Amino acid sequence: MIEGADRTANDTGGNDPSRRPAARFSDALRLGHVRLQVSDLERSLEYYTSVLGLEARRIDRTSAALHASGDSAPLVELVEKPGTTAIGANSRLGLYHFAILVPDRAALGRFLGHLARNGTRLGASDHLVSEALYLRDPDGLGIEVYRDRPRSEWRHVAGELAMASDPLDTAGVLAAGRDEPWTGMPRGTAMGHVHLHVGDIDTASRFYHDALGLDRMVSSYPGALFMSAGGYHHHLGVNTWAGKAPPASERDARLLEWRILLPTDDDVRVVAERLGAAGHSVTRESEGWLAKDPWGTPLRILAG
């Protein structure tokens, strides 16, 4: 539900009433699946099934949904557009990465073992609140697979959540997998967060914090801002690491939309009205409401 409340001490914008949204989200907020534009559906399906271990369910000739094992809700939808151009690491505003949250460290360990056995190129990091692996799909779209540490282990420093990008204890993660075989993304895997390249942090904060209503959790990370609902470390990250890159075009591999799921239609309406009152374009569609951030990245808000 949408709750009226003051900002918490962890919200670095909380001392300035002009920076507070009219309401904030409860911990009932969840993220839905991401829709991605790709150049070659069959090539992408091979990657998402064999490397990530997702189950593919064909929608039509040019699109498919990808699920964790046995789960009904998809994590990713792929939409093929021939002629789409692969992107570089920091070449476009829009998607930096989407992040798949596995249930525990053992699942992350089994996944890391699978990647190592197959010689998959990857990055890795310890963020203090989580442990993460990083990959890129065949079109260069960024993917994170991570596990959360228990909230009891999260620390706060100078009024905000402590996060970092430290070296990952890969030996410890692998050991947690106990040499058990990787059999695909396990049931209960979820879309944990989305991370976007944006043009500037202040404008992004006005849209996603002031108007949409996400809480500012970490603002001291260089060139980035992390926001969430319900005290989570982040449902959304934004950064300026792409510099003066343009927004992704219709010809680029890109994020077509990401989704915020709220408990009720009334909750969705309140958020849509708040975005509209702040001067942002938001359109009612058959599935919820569609808004675009200042750089054109689509966000769908719906009940679910």
C-alpha positions, -999 to 999 in steps of 0.1 A, spaced: 0 0 0 10 36 -2 17 50 32 19 87 43 50 90 65 80 112 72 113 103 58 136 81 79 171 89 91 184 68 63 169 91 37 196 117 29 169 140 15 148 138 47 160 170 63 147 191 34 109 191 33 110 203 -3 127 170 -13 101 148 4 75 129 -17 39 132 -6 39 95 3 62 66 3 59 29 -6 57 1 19 78 -31 17 49 -46 -3 64 -30 -35 79 -56 -59 95 -54 -93 81 -72 -123 99 -84 -153 120 -64 -177 113 -62 -214 144 -61 -236 149 -54 -273 174 -78 -289 187 -83 -324 184 -121 -327 158 -139 -305 172 -174 -311 208 -163 -301 195 -146 -270 173 -175 -260 203 -198 -262 222 -175 -239 194 -169 -214 186 -206 -211 221 -222 -212 241 -195 -193 215 -180 -170 195 -212 -166 161 -196 -173 132 -215 -188 119 -201 -221 82 -199 -230 76 -186 -265 50 -158 -268 51 -155 -306 75 -156 -335 95 -125 -323 92 -126 -285 96 -150 -256 93 -149 -218 120 -163 -195 112 -178 -160 129 -193 -131 123 -230 -126 86 -237 -122 77 -200 -115 47 -186 -134 58 -150 -135 85 -142 -159 117 -124 -151 126 -113 -186 108 -108 -218 128 -107 -250 115 -89 -281 134 -93 -314 138 -63 -337 160 -71 -367 187 -46 -374 191 -38 -337 226 -27 -328 245 -41 -298 256 -15 -273 289 -9 -255 294 -9 -218 286 28 -212 275 40 -246 238 48 -240 215 62 -214 189 37 -202 198 3 -189 230 -3 -170 219 -37 -158 189 -55 -145 195 -77 -114 182 -112 -107 180 -120 -70 186 -157 -61 173 -171 -28 205 -177 -10 243 -179 -11 242 -216 -20 223 -208 -52 248 -181 -61 276 -206 -54 261 -232 -77 256 -206 -104 292 -194 -101 305 -229 -104 284 -234 -136 299 -202 -151 334 -213 -142 330 -247 -157 317 -232 -189 344 -205 -191 319 -176 -190 334 -142 -188 321 -123 -158 327 -97 -131 321 -100 -94 318 -77 -64 309 -77 -27 285 -48 -20 284 -53 18 246 -58 16 249 -84 -12 273 -105 -33 270 -101 -70 281 -115 -104 280 -95 -136 275 -106 -172 265 -92 -206 241 -108 -230 249 -112 -267 237 -77 -274 258 -62 -246 229 -56 -222 240 -58 -186 229 -85 -161 236 -89 -124 229 -121 -105 232 -117 -67 222 -128 -33 213 -106 -3 230 -107 30 205 -108 59 194 -73 69 208 -79 104 242 -77 88 236 -44 69 254 -14 85 246 23 84 273 50 83 267 88 85 229 84 82 228 61 52 232 24 43 268 13 38 275 -1 3 307 -6 -15 323 -25 -45 348 -47 -28 364 -79 -42 341 -109 -39 351 -139 -18 347 -162 -48 361 -192 -28 335 -187 -1 307 -183 -26 318 -215 -45 321 -234 -12 285 -224 -3 274 -243 -35 289 -275 -20 299 -287 -55 262 -294 -62 252 -292 -99 236 -261 -113 201 -270 -125 189 -236 -135 176 -205 -118 157 -219 -87 121 -214 -78 118 -181 -58 143 -162 -79 131 -126 -83 138 -94 -101 158 -77 -74 165 -43 -88 171 -22 -120 201 1 -125 200 29 -151 224 52 -168 209 88 -164 220 122 -175 223 137 -140 216 126 -104 195 156 -93 171 153 -122 168 115 -116 162 122 -79 134 146 -86 117 121 -108 122 88 -89 124 101 -53 103 134 -52 76 124 -77 75 86 -78 82 82 -41 112 59 -37 134 65 -6 169 77 -11 191 50 6 227 57 -6 238 91 -21 275 91 -12 285 64 -38 305 83 -65 283 93 -94 253 72 -83 221 72 -62 204 41 -48 166 42 -40 141 17 -26 109 10 -8 105 -6 26 141 -1 37 156 -24 10 191 -15 -1 179 -6 -36 151 -14 -60 166 12 -83 201 25 -89 209 54 -112 244 66 -122 261 91 -145 289 68 -155 279 69 -192 289 106 -193 273 126 -221 260 95 -240 226 99 -257 195 79 -247 191 45 -263 174 49 -297 149 26 -314 178 10 -333 197 0 -301 195 -31 -280 178 -16 -250 154 -17 -221 118 -14 -235 103 -11 -200 107 -21 -164 79 -27 -139 69 -17 -104 41 -39 -89 19 -25 -61 -7 -43 -40 -39 -25 -53 -52 -5 -82 -58 24 -58 -21 23 -49 -12 25 -86 -36 54 -92 -21 74 -63 14 71 -77 2 79 -113 -16 110 -100 15 121 -81 37 118 -112 11 137 -132 9 165 -105 47 168 -107 44 176 -144 55 142 -158 37 124 -186 19 93 -174 -5 73 -196 -32 48 -185 -30 16 -205 -46 -18 -205 -18 -29 -181 -15 -2 -155 1 32 -161 32 39 -183 55 68 -174 89 78 -189 118 92 -170 135 124 -182 157 104 -206 128 84 -220 133 51 -201 98 36 -197 84 25 -164 51 6 -161 33 8 -127 6 -18 -121 -11 -39 -95 3 -74 -90 
